[in-house]
């Protein structure tokens, strides 16, 4: 059987979920997931801003070359 990094099987996921429940309890998990969701959203917004800046830079370089 081939193993790939970060590919988890069913039992590994069950163990991880159980450990998280033991460490944080059922009441804290929604708060943790909310924070994780906000972090992912912020990361995606940052990536989109960087992509937009790169595209804008390419457009300005193309305009500069056309003027030559």
C-alpha positions in Angstrom: 0.0 0.0 0.0 1.3 3.4 -0.9 1.4 6.1 1.8 1.3 9.7 1.0 2.1 12.5 3.4 -1.0 14.1 5.1 -3.4 11.4 3.8 -5.3 10.2 6.8 -7.3 7.0 7.1 -10.5 6.6 8.9 -9.0 5.5 12.2 -6.5 8.4 12.3 -9.3 10.9 11.8 -11.4 9.2 14.6 -8.4 9.4 17.0 -7.8 13.1 16.1 -11.4 14.0 16.7 -11.5 12.1 20.0 -8.3 13.9 21.2 -9.7 17.3 20.2 -13.0 16.5 22.1 -11.0 15.5 25.2 -8.8 18.6 25.1 -11.3 21.3 24.3 -14.7 19.8 25.2 -17.8 20.0 23.1 -18.6 23.7 23.9 -15.3 25.1 22.7 -15.2 23.4 19.3 -17.7 25.8 17.6 -15.6 28.7 18.7 -12.5 27.1 17.4 -14.1 26.3 14.1 -15.4 29.9 13.8 -11.9 31.2 14.4 -10.4 28.8 11.9 -13.0 29.9 9.3 -12.2 33.5 9.8 -8.5 32.7 9.4 -9.1 30.9 6.1 -11.3 33.7 4.8 -8.6 36.3 5.7 -6.0 34.2 4.0 -8.1 33.9 0.8 -8.7 37.6 0.8 -5.0 38.3 1.1 -4.3 35.9 -1.8 -6.9 37.6 -4.0 -5.4 41.0 -3.2 -1.9 39.8 -4.2 -3.2 38.3 -7.4 -5.0 41.6 -8.3 -1.8 43.6 -7.6 0.2 41.3 -9.9 -2.4 41.6 -12.7 -2.4 45.4 -12.3 1.4 45.5 -12.4 1.3 43.4 -15.6 -1.2 45.8 -17.2 0.9 48.8 -16.4 4.0 47.1 -17.8 2.2 46.3 -21.0 1.0 49.9 -21.4 4.6 51.1 -20.8 5.8 48.8 -23.6 3.1 49.9 -26.0 4.1 53.6 -25.5 7.7 52.8 -26.5 
